[in-house]
Amino acid sequence: MNDFYVGQQVVCIDDKFKHVSIDQVIRKGQIYTIRWVGMYSHYVDGEFLGVKLEEIHRGNDDGPEGYGAADMPYRASRFRPLVKDRIGSLRKLLAPSPDAPPEEKPKAPVRKKEKV
């Protein structure tokens, strides 16, 4: 499911890159704006949903650990959409959908008398 779109603000949730010693610029907790989103195919990392950020232009990845990619996107999984009204977004999850049947109220448990 792709919840990302151009112009959307996102927050970084993962800025750790295994086996990479070069700083990748993003910082956990920092807010960014998406300028591109789409599927990206990388010959080492495979295919993934990627995002490019307004605040960061990565340039050519031609350093000692580089793969020759130009302005390579970050994995979208490193970000989540910025939610300004967290409570409201959670309420939407709890609200019944228009197609959902009405919920039945749970029946109160019946107490039985115990003979002693």
Secondary structure, DSSP 8 states (H G I E B T S, - for coil): -----TT-EEEE-----TT--S-----TT-EEEEEEEEEEEETTTEEEEEEEETTB---B--STT----BS--EEGGGEEE--S-HHHHHHHHHS--TTS----------------
